[in-house]
Amino acid sequence: MERTALVPLGGAVDHWLVVFLDTENAPRWWHRFVKPGFRHCLAFGFDGRCWLQVDCLLNLLDVRSFAVAEMTLVLEILASHRAKVLAVRRAAPVSRPMPRGPVYCVSAVKHLLGIRSRALTPWQLYRSLLRQGAVAIDLGAVP
């Protein structure tokens, strides 16, 4: 028996919720270049057992897991911050490498989704994902 058969491997996350919101941090110099309501983005994905949050912050890449029941509270918190949410399917892997650049929220989400986009700001990424078929989720309608 192969060793991988002994340990259950994590499920692949093919669908992601990409969240766009303002931050409650102190104003930064780049906030004058980004649209209010779209100053930050992060992603949530379900692997079949738990929800994963991937959030690229200034000082670290924060990855957290949430039980299914906890995700209801997370969605309520996001709704209270008037977050915009898009449901996005992860792109099929391509053979050519993804372009590298500065690591920040937009570039991290683009890499996570495996997409090529010229988006540099969360607002530009939001518009790009909608053009690529993402579906807007109304958090006010989530039970």
C-alpha positions in Angstrom: 0.0 0.0 0.0 1.3 3.4 -0.9 2.0 5.9 1.9 -0.4 8.4 0.4 -3.3 6.0 0.8 -2.7 6.0 4.6 -3.1 9.7 5.0 -6.2 11.5 3.7 -5.0 14.3 1.5 -6.8 17.6 1.6 -9.4 18.4 -0.9 -8.7 20.7 -3.8 -10.4 24.0 -3.8 -11.8 24.8 -7.2 -14.3 27.5 -6.3 -13.4 30.6 -4.3 -15.3 33.5 -2.7 -13.2 36.6 -3.4 -14.1 39.4 -0.9 -13.5 43.1 -1.5 -13.8 45.6 1.4 -12.3 48.6 3.1 -9.9 48.0 5.9 -10.1 49.5 9.4 -6.4 50.2 9.5 -4.9 53.6 9.6 -5.0 55.4 6.2 -2.0 54.5 4.0 -0.4 56.5 1.3 -1.8 54.2 -1.4 -5.4 54.7 -0.3 -5.6 57.8 -2.5 -5.1 55.5 -5.5 -7.7 52.9 -4.6 -11.5 53.1 -4.8 -13.3 53.4 -1.4 -15.0 50.1 -0.6 -12.3 48.3 -2.6 -9.1 48.9 -0.6 -8.4 45.2 0.1 -9.3 41.8 -1.2 -9.0 38.2 0.2 -10.4 34.8 -0.6 -12.3 32.0 1.0 -12.5 28.4 -0.3 -14.1 25.2 0.9 -12.0 22.1 0.7 -14.8 19.6 1.6 -14.1 19.7 5.3 -13.5 23.3 6.3 -13.4 26.8 4.9 -10.0 28.3 4.2 -9.2 32.0 4.3 -6.2 33.3 2.4 -5.4 36.9 3.2 -2.3 38.7 2.0 -1.5 41.4 4.6 1.4 43.9 4.8 3.5 41.7 7.0 2.4 38.1 6.3 0.3 35.8 4.2 -2.5 34.8 6.7 -4.1 31.4 6.1 -6.9 30.4 8.5 -9.4 27.6 8.6 -13.0 27.9 9.7 -15.5 25.2 10.6 -18.7 25.3 8.4 -20.7 26.7 11.4 -18.1 29.4 12.0 -18.4 30.6 8.4 -21.9 31.9 9.0 -20.4 34.4 11.6 -17.6 35.3 9.1 -20.2 36.1 6.5 -22.2 38.2 9.0 -19.1 40.1 9.8 -18.3 40.7 6.2 -21.9 41.8 5.5 -21.6 44.3 8.4 -18.5 45.8 6.7 -20.5 46.1 3.4 -18.1 43.7 1.7 -18.6 42.8 -2.0 -18.2 39.1 -2.7 -17.7 37.3 -6.0 -17.9 33.5 -6.6 -15.0 32.5 -8.8 -14.0 29.2 -10.4 -10.2 28.6 -10.2 -8.6 28.7 -13.7 -7.2 25.5 -15.2 -3.4 25.4 -14.8 -1.4 26.6 -17.7 2.1 25.4 -18.7 3.7 28.8 -18.8 4.7 30.4 -15.5 2.7 33.2 -13.9 4.3 36.6 -14.0 5.9 37.6 -10.7 5.7 41.0 -9.2 5.2 42.6 -5.8 3.3 40.5 -3.3 0.1 42.2 -2.1 -3.6 41.3 -1.9 -4.4 41.6 -5.6 -1.4 39.7 -6.8 -1.9 37.0 -4.2 -5.6 36.5 -5.2 -4.7 36.4 -8.9 -2.1 33.7 -8.2 -4.5 31.8 -6.0 -7.1 31.8 -8.8 -4.5 31.0 -11.5 -5.7 34.0 -13.6 -3.8 36.4 -15.8 -5.1 39.9 -15.4 -3.6 43.4 -15.7 -5.5 44.4 -12.5 -3.4 46.2 -10.0 -6.1 47.4 -7.5 -8.9 45.5 -5.8 -11.4 47.5 -7.9 -9.7 46.6 -11.1 -9.6 42.9 -10.0 -13.3 43.0 -9.2 -14.1 44.3 -12.7 -11.8 41.8 -14.3 -13.3 38.9 -12.5 -16.8 40.0 -13.4 -15.8 40.2 -17.1 -14.3 36.6 -16.8 -17.7 35.2 -15.5 -17.5 35.6 -11.7 -20.9 35.8 -10.0 -21.7 38.5 -7.4 -23.0 37.2 -4.1 -25.5 39.3 -2.1 -24.5 38.8 1.6 -27.8 40.4 2.6 -29.5 37.3 1.1 -27.3 34.8 2.9 -29.3 33.1 5.7 
